[in-house]
Amino acid sequence: MEPPSEAHIVWLPEDDTSAIFLGPTPTRLLCDAEPPPTFESAYRIADDSEDILLYDLGNGQRVQLVIDPTAMLGMPLAAVIPLDHEGLDRLESVGRLLSALHGRAVPPDTRLTRQQRLRLRRMLQCFDGYRDGATQREIAQVVFHIAALDRQEWQDASARHAIKSLLRDARAMIAGGYRTLLRHRRQN
């Protein structure tokens, strides 16, 4: 078993909209100009019916590649993008893969903004503190870098409400809401 710092975290490809499904290139799109890319450096994830690879894009980004069993080894591959509401997410992921394959700068994954990442980090900090027995006031002092507050100051503090909100949202994530992190938030 790998240590947690080196473990490869993967999601079910149908849940992760950054997973790229690859199949044989249609014959009408075949050209002999370039050899097909190889994914020899990818980390293979065992599966019974299809090859699933974890490919390093650079800059700490990775993408799951799900290769259809009908694709012949060494033959050109094409990305399969369903024409559904998640298609734009998958197109963005294909764009990042193509950038990496062609030596271009890989754009960042935009599913989470910097503010969302900060909030998620705070949620985890709050929940870890709560689980370890810290009071909400103690958690607020650590997370928000505030001085100790007396009882009345704590009752009136905005940090109190922020901690309650962070703990509520952390519990929701732990209960399965974390899957929303794998998709862009889109308006209907």
Secondary structure, 3 states (H helix, E strand, C coil): CCCCCCCCCCCCCCCCCCCEEEEECCHHHCCCCCCCCCCCCCEEECCCCCEEEEEEEECCEEEEEEECCCCCCCCCEEEECCCCCCHHHHHHHHHHHHHHHCCCCCCCCCCCCHHHHHHHHHHHHHHHHHHCCCCHHHHHHHHHCCCCCCHHHHHHCHHHHHHHHHHHHHHHHHCCHHHHHHCCCCCC
